Amino acid sequence: MARVIRVHETGGPQVLKIDDVEVGAPGPGEVRIKVLAVGLNRSEAMYRAGRYPTKPQLPTLIGYEGVGVVEAVGSGVSEYKEGDRVCVLPMIQQGQYGIWAEQAIVPARILLPAPDFLSDAEAASIWMQYMTAFAIIEVADVGINDGVIVRAASSSVGIAAIQLANWAGAVSIAATRTHAKAEALLGQGAAHVVATEEEDLVERVMDITGGEGAYVAFDPVGGPYVDTLAQALRPRGILFIYGGLSESPTPYPHWPMAFKGCSMRGWVASEIWNHPHRFDKAKERIVAGLRGGQLKPVIAREFSGLESLVDANAYLESNQQIGKVVVTF
């Protein structure tokens, strides 16, 4: 028997319950891992609360990003063996598997060898954030002096986008609601910080870019504010929407887009990892950046123990963090 987090009813962090579960042996194409650490994501919080596009079938397992050690392999698995330290990538629908647990079974296809130069906490926090933020590299191909607006910049994906933009020679513009996190974001490498509830974003971006506007706006929030982001773009700029944290309808900002020939593009990380040639290229570049120091996972706070997942989720949803929230076991 192993202790496993399951959700029996949707709601706040308090609905996370520890059950004793017989995890069993892995099936064909699967492995069983001893979980070492998990990285928390907003999508998991929305799923737990019943506000995610995929509705949970209760009771449900939860958690789909982390790091562990292989304990057993199922038939047909040749690339991993007992004792391998592996990263679990969130390449599955939520609830299919769940790694908020002492032991978990996962498909071998969603594993990668954990970089040996990263701690468990760091290895648990890299793939969702960098694969998501990689849109600004793979799709937009940002380069020298391109302005990149990063909304919700203090999130793990936001910081990943800042790092990737800086590595490419672009000008990272961190958009955050107030100045409370401004100093911390500058410390994380943001070239500029704009407090969107206290300043005029369009005016600031035009000032930063010499009146040209930003090439990219990278937004996980959506909602009516996309019109403001569109106004801050340069001609033929790209507005990425990779989340719906506002939980409000996201309008198409027709006139600012039309007059400047800009595009508004949806994005999720699976667009990369569902295509092997794109996945391999992105994976190699991300690992190279991690090894070279251009990319550095930022841990906002590290919690310890399965029981701490309730508090860790509450902290994630408090919006206090700068970077990734991680729980180590």
DRENKELO-837617 format. One line per 4 residues: for each residue x, y, z of C-alpha. Coordinates in nm, 2 decimals. Example, Ala and Ser with C-alpha at 12.3 -4.5 7.8 and 13.67 -1.06 7.14 Angstrom:
<atoms>
1.23/-0.45/0.78  1.37/-0.11/0.71
</atoms>
This chain:
<atoms>
0.00/0.00/0.00  0.11/0.36/-0.07  -0.02/0.69/0.04  -0.18/0.87/-0.25
-0.35/1.20/-0.29  -0.70/1.18/-0.44  -0.98/1.43/-0.49  -1.32/1.30/-0.39
-1.50/1.63/-0.44  -1.41/1.95/-0.62  -1.32/2.26/-0.43  -1.03/2.44/-0.26
-0.70/2.28/-0.14  -0.87/2.12/0.16  -1.04/1.86/-0.07  -0.70/1.70/-0.13
-0.71/1.37/0.08  -0.45/1.11/0.15  -0.58/0.76/0.07  -0.40/0.42/0.12
-0.39/0.27/-0.23  -0.25/-0.05/-0.37  -0.05/0.09/-0.66  0.04/-0.25/-0.80
0.26/-0.34/-1.09  0.30/-0.13/-1.41  0.12/-0.25/-1.72  0.25/-0.26/-2.08
0.44/0.06/-2.16  0.43/0.18/-1.80  0.67/0.22/-1.52  0.62/0.25/-1.14
0.82/0.52/-0.97  0.90/0.63/-0.62  0.81/1.00/-0.63  1.08/1.23/-0.51
0.93/1.57/-0.58  0.64/1.74/-0.77  0.61/2.08/-0.92  0.27/2.25/-0.89
0.08/2.40/-1.18  -0.22/2.63/-1.20  -0.39/2.38/-1.43  -0.39/2.13/-1.15
-0.55/2.38/-0.91  -0.82/2.46/-1.17  -0.88/2.08/-1.23  -0.91/2.02/-0.85
-1.16/2.30/-0.83  -1.37/2.18/-1.12  -1.29/2.48/-1.34  -1.06/2.31/-1.59
-1.18/2.22/-1.94  -1.13/1.85/-1.85  -1.38/1.77/-1.57  -1.26/1.53/-1.30
-1.42/1.19/-1.27  -1.44/1.15/-0.89  -1.25/1.02/-0.71  -0.96/1.12/-0.92
-0.58/1.11/-0.90  -0.40/1.44/-0.94  -0.05/1.57/-1.02  0.13/1.53/-1.35
0.48/1.69/-1.32  0.77/1.58/-1.11  1.07/1.36/-1.06  1.11/1.01/-0.93
1.31/0.69/-0.93  1.20/0.39/-1.14  1.10/0.10/-0.92  0.96/-0.14/-1.18
0.90/-0.15/-1.56  0.62/-0.30/-1.75  0.64/-0.51/-2.07  0.77/-0.33/-2.38
0.97/-0.07/-2.18  1.33/-0.08/-2.28  1.45/0.28/-2.24  1.43/0.28/-1.86
1.54/0.05/-1.58  1.51/0.01/-1.21  1.70/0.29/-1.03  1.68/0.55/-1.31
1.60/0.90/-1.19  1.34/1.04/-1.43  1.13/1.35/-1.49  0.76/1.31/-1.54
0.62/1.55/-1.80  0.26/1.67/-1.80  0.20/1.51/-2.14  -0.13/1.34/-2.04
-0.48/1.45/-1.96  -0.53/1.52/-1.59  -0.68/1.24/-1.39  -0.55/0.97/-1.62
-0.26/0.92/-1.38  -0.15/1.10/-1.07  0.19/1.15/-0.91  0.10/1.34/-0.59
0.18/1.01/-0.42  0.45/0.81/-0.26  0.44/0.57/-0.55  0.28/0.62/-0.89
0.24/0.44/-1.22  0.30/0.65/-1.53  0.35/0.58/-1.91  0.71/0.55/-2.01
0.64/0.78/-2.30  0.60/1.08/-2.07  0.94/1.04/-1.90  1.28/1.19/-1.96
1.61/1.13/-1.78  1.64/1.38/-1.50  1.94/1.61/-1.56  2.21/1.49/-1.33
2.32/1.85/-1.25  1.98/1.95/-1.11  1.84/1.88/-0.76  1.51/1.69/-0.72
1.32/2.01/-0.66  1.48/2.17/-0.97  1.42/1.86/-1.19  1.05/1.86/-1.08
1.00/2.21/-1.20  1.15/2.25/-1.55  0.95/2.09/-1.83  0.60/2.26/-1.81
0.75/2.60/-1.77  1.02/2.59/-2.04  0.81/2.40/-2.29  0.53/2.64/-2.25
0.75/2.95/-2.27  0.93/2.80/-2.57  0.66/2.94/-2.80  0.85/3.27/-2.80
1.15/3.09/-2.94  1.00/2.83/-3.17  0.71/3.02/-3.31  0.80/3.38/-3.27
1.17/3.34/-3.31  1.24/3.64/-3.10  1.58/3.80/-3.15  1.79/4.10/-3.06
1.60/4.40/-2.92  1.26/4.25/-2.98  1.02/4.36/-2.71  0.86/4.07/-2.53
0.57/4.15/-2.28  0.54/3.87/-2.02  0.21/3.89/-1.84  0.18/3.72/-1.49
0.56/3.75/-1.50  0.62/3.61/-1.15  0.48/3.27/-1.24  0.72/2.99/-1.32
0.63/3.01/-1.69  0.66/3.39/-1.67  1.02/3.37/-1.54  1.10/3.10/-1.79
0.98/3.33/-2.07  1.20/3.61/-1.93  1.50/3.39/-1.93  1.44/3.26/-2.28
1.38/3.61/-2.41  1.70/3.73/-2.25  1.90/3.44/-2.39  1.77/3.53/-2.74
1.88/3.89/-2.70  1.52/4.02/-2.67  1.40/4.29/-2.43  1.20/4.13/-2.15
0.91/4.34/-2.02  0.76/4.19/-1.71  0.39/4.28/-1.66  0.26/4.24/-1.31
-0.04/4.39/-1.13  0.14/4.61/-0.88  0.50/4.72/-0.79  0.51/4.47/-0.50
0.71/4.22/-0.70  0.90/4.47/-0.92  1.23/4.45/-0.74  1.22/4.07/-0.74
1.14/4.05/-1.11  1.43/4.28/-1.19  1.64/4.05/-0.98  1.52/3.76/-1.19
1.64/3.93/-1.51  1.35/4.13/-1.64  1.48/4.43/-1.83  1.17/4.63/-1.74
0.87/4.59/-1.51  0.53/4.74/-1.57  0.27/4.74/-1.29  -0.05/4.71/-1.50
-0.29/4.83/-1.23  -0.08/5.14/-1.15  0.07/5.23/-1.49  -0.04/5.26/-1.86
0.10/4.95/-2.02  0.08/5.08/-2.38  0.25/5.41/-2.29  0.53/5.23/-2.10
0.59/4.98/-2.37  0.60/5.24/-2.64  0.85/5.44/-2.43  1.07/5.12/-2.38
1.06/5.03/-2.75  1.11/5.38/-2.89  0.76/5.41/-3.01  0.77/5.08/-3.21
0.58/4.85/-2.97  0.66/4.50/-2.86  0.69/4.21/-3.10  0.54/3.95/-2.86
0.29/3.95/-2.58  0.28/3.62/-2.38  -0.04/3.60/-2.17  -0.18/3.32/-1.95
-0.47/3.53/-1.82  -0.69/3.63/-2.12  -1.00/3.83/-2.07  -1.07/4.19/-2.18
-0.71/4.30/-2.11  -0.60/4.14/-2.44  -0.72/4.46/-2.61  -0.46/4.66/-2.41
-0.19/4.40/-2.50  -0.28/4.42/-2.86  -0.24/4.80/-2.86  0.11/4.76/-2.71
0.23/4.54/-3.01  0.43/4.66/-3.31  0.31/4.59/-3.66  0.29/4.22/-3.73
0.34/4.14/-3.37  0.21/3.82/-3.20  -0.02/3.79/-2.90  0.00/3.45/-2.75
-0.28/3.33/-2.52  -0.17/3.02/-2.33  -0.42/3.02/-2.04  -0.75/3.14/-1.91
-0.68/3.25/-1.56  -0.92/3.54/-1.58  -1.21/3.29/-1.64  -1.37/3.56/-1.84
-1.45/3.56/-2.21  -1.14/3.66/-2.42  -1.25/3.89/-2.70  -1.07/3.93/-3.03
-0.92/4.28/-3.03  -1.01/4.34/-3.39  -0.90/4.70/-3.46  -0.56/4.70/-3.30
-0.48/4.37/-3.46  -0.63/4.47/-3.80  -0.46/4.81/-3.83  -0.12/4.66/-3.75
-0.15/4.32/-3.92  -0.09/4.14/-3.59  -0.19/3.79/-3.50  -0.36/3.64/-3.19
-0.25/3.28/-3.13  -0.36/3.01/-2.89  -0.08/2.81/-2.73  -0.03/2.50/-2.51
0.30/2.31/-2.46  0.15/1.99/-2.61  0.18/2.16/-2.95  0.56/2.09/-2.91
0.56/1.75/-2.74  0.29/1.60/-2.96  0.53/1.63/-3.25  0.85/1.43/-3.20
1.08/1.64/-3.42  0.98/1.96/-3.25  1.00/1.80/-2.91  1.35/1.67/-2.96
1.48/2.01/-3.08  1.31/2.20/-2.79  1.43/1.95/-2.54  1.79/1.97/-2.66
1.79/2.35/-2.65  1.63/2.36/-2.30  1.88/2.12/-2.16  2.17/2.31/-2.32
2.04/2.63/-2.16  2.00/2.46/-1.82  2.35/2.32/-1.84  2.50/2.65/-1.96
2.33/2.86/-1.70  2.12/3.07/-1.94  1.81/2.90/-1.80  1.78/2.85/-1.42
1.47/2.70/-1.25  1.35/2.94/-0.98  1.19/2.77/-0.67  0.96/3.01/-0.50
0.91/2.78/-0.20  0.98/2.42/-0.13  0.73/2.23/0.09  0.81/1.89/0.24
0.59/1.58/0.27  0.27/1.45/0.11  0.07/1.62/0.39  0.20/1.96/0.28
0.03/1.96/-0.05  -0.27/2.13/0.10  -0.06/2.42/0.22  0.15/2.42/-0.10
-0.17/2.46/-0.31  -0.30/2.74/-0.09  0.04/2.92/-0.13  0.03/2.87/-0.51
-0.32/3.03/-0.52  -0.22/3.32/-0.29  -0.02/3.47/-0.58  0.27/3.55/-0.34
0.53/3.33/-0.53  0.81/3.42/-0.76  0.87/3.10/-0.95  0.77/2.74/-0.90
0.61/2.59/-0.60  0.76/2.24/-0.53  0.68/1.97/-0.28  0.96/1.71/-0.20
0.89/1.37/-0.05
</atoms>
